[in-house]
Amino acid sequence: MKIRSLKKTIEITPELICSCLEDDRKAINTLYEYCFHLLMPVCFRYNKNEEDARASYNNGFIKILKGFEKLNGEVNYNAWFRRIMVNSLIDEYRKNKKYNDRVTKSDNERELDYYSVGTVNDAESNLGCENIFALIKELPETTSAVFNLYVIDGYSHKEIGAMLGMSDGTSKWHLSTARKLLREKLENLENRTKRMVI
């Protein structure tokens, strides 16, 4: 999916925010375009297809508009927009998925710590980001969500556990599983690429 680029640089100002609060359609459209460029890649990481990513973006954008009333003082708008969007995506995930039924592994901390040892794969350096994100989308939904939150968005296992309703250990297990599955997928992809070159 290609994200359209903005024709001109848009600056988020308190005046633009006030206009959005006053339901000025032009200001809301300007903000929508700005946030689309900034946040649609985030939505796409958490969804399997473009249609779902756009629906998630629209839901999150509504929460951004509603959240302006609670803002006080100076704010880093880009970071705030991103935080609202990620929280919206997690809320959506919790609402639509009965993930607790899918977690079948033991919650034994020693076993989970054993499996959560990091892996390193040289194949990653030979692939573009788009290929890697495509492989992440192939992971099971909960595993993909944990991987995105931990590796890309920088949340701790404790924070992920609180957001997704699981223990820290279960979050670690999902991260370990994601790494293992991605390593296998990357190796397979690299082997296919080598065969095509030969």
Secondary structure as UniProt FT lines:
FT   HELIX           14..21
FT   TURN            22..23
FT   HELIX           25..45
FT   HELIX           50..67
FT   HELIX           68..70
FT   HELIX           77..96
FT   HELIX           99..101
FT   HELIX           109..115
FT   HELIX           122..126
FT   HELIX           129..137
FT   HELIX           141..147
FT   HELIX           148..152
FT   HELIX           157..164
FT   HELIX           168..197
//
